[in-house]
Amino acid sequence: MSESSLAEILRARGLRLTAQRQLILQAVLDLGHATPEQVHTAVREVAAGVNITTIYRTLELLERIGLVTHTHLSHGSPTYHAAGEDQHVHLVCRDCGAIDEIDPELLRPLADQVASQRGFRVDIGHVSLFGVCVRCENGDRK
């Protein structure tokens, strides 16, 4: 996302573009899937004075305005990624921590069944499945 696009989005919501907001969004875009701690590490390489509280607050703001979204890929911090990406289901390896993605439509039959039986609409794009990746299963972890 260009600096001018981000500035326009923020201005439209009565906010201003700060260097910290720009650095944090860029870190999420560069990292792909990142916890606040990983974003903090990336941002501190450029701006050492940015604290973790600022990272959390800014990620919450960026999510509120629709630029990033989060999911929970473990028991720890949420993982953020760009909201403009296609929705996807996360596959998380419990052994090596690798994260892969699949098309959420693979879960559509299950989501439809849950909706018809329980009246509950599943947000398929916010799902994470945990298991063991093929590399770990085959003992090929590196």
C-alpha positions in Angstrom: 0.0 0.0 0.0 1.4 3.4 -0.9 2.0 6.1 1.7 -0.6 8.3 -0.1 -3.3 5.6 0.0 -2.7 5.0 3.7 -2.8 8.7 4.4 -6.1 9.1 2.5 -7.7 6.2 4.4 -6.6 7.6 7.7 -7.7 11.2 6.8 -11.1 9.9 5.8 -11.5 8.6 9.3 -10.2 11.8 10.9 -6.8 10.4 11.7 -3.4 11.3 10.5 -0.5 9.3 9.0 2.3 9.0 11.4 5.7 7.4 10.8 4.9 4.7 13.4 1.6 3.8 11.7 3.3 3.5 8.4 6.2 1.4 9.7 3.8 -0.9 11.6 1.6 -1.5 8.5 4.6 -2.0 6.3 6.0 -4.6 8.8 2.7 -6.6 8.6 2.8 -6.4 4.8 6.4 -7.5 4.7 6.1 -10.3 7.2 2.9 -11.8 5.9 1.7 -13.4 9.1 3.1 -11.7 12.2 2.5 -11.4 15.9 2.7 -8.0 17.6 6.1 -9.1 19.0 7.4 -9.9 15.5 6.1 -6.6 14.2 7.8 -4.9 17.1 11.1 -6.5 16.3 10.8 -5.5 12.6 9.9 -1.9 13.4 12.6 -1.5 16.0 15.2 -2.2 13.3 14.1 1.1 11.7 12.8 3.1 14.7 14.3 1.9 18.0 12.0 4.1 20.1 8.7 2.4 19.2 7.4 0.4 22.2 5.2 -2.7 22.2 2.2 -0.8 23.5 2.3 1.4 20.5 2.4 -1.7 18.3 -0.6 -3.2 19.9 -2.6 0.0 19.8 -1.7 0.7 16.2 -2.6 -2.9 15.1 -6.0 -2.5 16.8 -6.5 0.8 14.9 -5.4 -0.7 11.6 -7.8 -3.6 12.1 -10.7 -1.3 13.1 -10.2 0.7 9.8 -10.0 -2.5 7.8 -6.3 -2.6 6.8 -5.3 -5.7 8.7 -7.0 -8.6 10.3 -6.0 -11.1 12.9 -6.4 -14.8 13.8 -5.2 -16.9 16.6 -2.6 -19.4 15.5 -1.5 -20.5 19.0 -2.3 -19.8 22.6 -0.1 -16.7 22.5 -0.6 -13.4 20.7 -2.9 -13.0 17.7 -1.3 -13.1 14.3 -1.9 -10.2 11.9 -2.0 -10.1 8.1 -3.1 -7.7 5.5 -6.9 -7.5 5.2 -6.7 -7.2 1.4 -5.5 -10.7 1.0 -7.9 -13.4 -0.1 -9.5 -15.1 2.9 -7.9 -18.3 3.8 -7.8 -21.0 6.4 -4.6 -21.4 8.3 -2.9 -24.8 8.7 -0.6 -24.6 11.7 2.0 -27.4 12.4 2.2 -28.1 16.1 5.7 -29.5 15.7 7.6 -27.0 13.6 5.2 -24.0 13.7 5.0 -23.8 9.9 1.9 -21.9 8.7 0.2 -22.9 5.4 -3.0 -21.7 3.8 -5.9 -23.4 2.1 -9.0 -22.1 0.3 -11.8 -21.6 2.8 -14.3 -23.1 0.4 -13.0 -26.5 1.4 -14.8 -25.9 4.7 -18.0 -24.7 3.1 -19.9 -28.0 3.4 -19.0 -28.1 7.1 -20.0 -24.4 7.6 -23.3 -25.0 5.8 -24.1 -28.0 8.0 -23.3 -26.0 11.2 -25.6 -23.2 9.9 -28.5 -25.6 9.2 -28.2 -27.7 12.3 -27.2 -25.0 14.8 -28.2 -21.7 13.3 -24.5 -20.6 13.6 -22.7 -18.9 10.8 -19.0 -19.8 10.8 -16.5 -17.1 9.7 -14.5 -19.5 7.6 -11.8 -16.9 6.8 -11.0 -16.7 10.5 -10.3 -20.4 11.0 -7.0 -22.1 12.0 -6.6 -25.8 11.9 -3.8 -27.4 14.0 -2.0 -30.6 13.2 1.3 -31.9 11.8 2.7 -30.9 8.4 3.9 -33.5 6.0 7.5 -32.6 6.6 7.2 -33.3 10.3 5.1 -36.4 9.7 7.8 -37.8 7.4 10.6 -36.7 9.8 12.0 -34.2 7.2 12.0 -31.2 9.5 14.8 -28.8 8.8 
